[in-house]
C-alpha cells in the first residue's frame, strides 16, 4: 500500500514539484486521483489509469477519515493520500465568499 502525503510532491506555490522522471509520473497520478475522488460535478472526471500496471482505471473515494483511498482492480495496487485538502486538485465544492 502506498501511503502518501500529497504536500511532499508539491512546491511552495502548490504546483507539482518534480520536473521529470518517475517522481513526476507518480505526482501526476496522485493529483489525478485526488481530482477524480473530489470532483462532485455531474460530469465528473474520468478515473486515472493505474501508474503501476497501466492496464486500467483505478477506483478512488474519500474515506471516513477524509483521506483519498484508491485501488487498481487489475494489479491490486492501492494507496491512501492525505493532506490533499485545499490543493489545486481539491475539487470539492467550497462555500462562496460573501464580499
C-alpha positions in Angstrom: 0.0 0.0 0.0 1.2 3.5 -0.9 0.7 5.9 1.9 1.2 9.5 0.6 1.2 13.0 2.0 0.4 15.0 -1.1 2.3 18.0 0.1 5.6 16.0 -0.3 5.0 16.2 -4.1 4.1 19.9 -4.2 6.3 23.1 -4.3 5.7 26.2 -2.2 3.1 27.5 -4.7 1.2 24.3 -4.6 2.2 23.1 -8.1 3.7 19.7 -8.8 7.4 19.8 -7.7 9.1 17.0 -9.6 10.0 18.1 -13.1 10.6 14.7 -14.8 11.1 11.0 -14.3 9.3 8.6 -12.0 8.7 11.2 -9.3 6.8 13.4 -11.8 4.8 10.5 -13.1 3.8 9.5 -9.5 2.9 13.0 -8.6 0.7 13.4 -11.7 -1.0 10.2 -10.9 -1.7 11.2 -7.3 -3.1 14.6 -8.2 -5.3 13.0 -10.8 -6.6 10.6 -8.2 -7.4 13.5 -5.8 -9.2 15.4 -8.6 -11.2 12.3 -9.6 -12.2 11.5 -6.0 -13.2 15.0 -5.1 -15.0 16.0 -8.3 -18.6 16.4 -7.2 -19.9 17.7 -10.6 -22.4 15.9 -12.7 -19.8 15.4 -15.5 -17.1 14.1 -13.1 -13.5 13.4 -14.3 -12.6 10.0 -15.6 -10.6 7.8 -13.2 -6.8 7.9 -13.9 -5.0 4.8 -15.2 -3.0 2.9 -12.7 0.6 4.2 -12.6 1.9 0.7 -11.8 0.3 -1.7 -14.3 -1.1 0.9 -16.8 -3.9 -1.6 -17.6 -7.0 0.3 -16.5 -8.5 2.9 -14.3 -8.3 2.9 -10.5 -11.2 3.4 -8.1 -10.9 6.3 -5.8 -13.1 7.5 -2.9 -12.9 9.7 0.1 -12.6 7.6 3.3 -14.3 8.4 6.6 -11.1 10.0 7.9 -11.1 12.2 4.7 -8.1 10.5 3.1 -8.4 9.7 -0.6 -8.3 5.9 -0.9 -7.5 4.3 -4.3 -7.2 0.8 -5.7 -6.4 -0.8 -9.1 -8.7 -3.7 -9.8 -6.2 -5.2 -12.3 -2.9 -5.3 -10.3 -4.4 -4.6 -6.8 -2.0 -1.7 -6.1 -3.6 0.6 -3.6 -3.0 3.6 -1.6 -4.1 6.4 0.7 -3.5 10.1 0.1 -3.6 12.7 2.9 -3.1 16.4 3.1 -4.9 17.0 -0.3 -7.4 19.4 1.1 -7.0 22.9 -0.4 -4.6 21.8 -3.1 -5.1 22.8 -6.7 -6.7 19.4 -7.3 -9.2 19.6 -4.5 -12.4 19.9 -6.4 -14.8 19.7 -3.5 -17.5 22.4 -3.5 -16.3 25.3 -1.5 -18.6 27.9 0.1 -18.9 31.1 -1.9 -17.2 34.1 -0.2 -19.6 36.9 0.5 -17.6 40.1 -0.4 
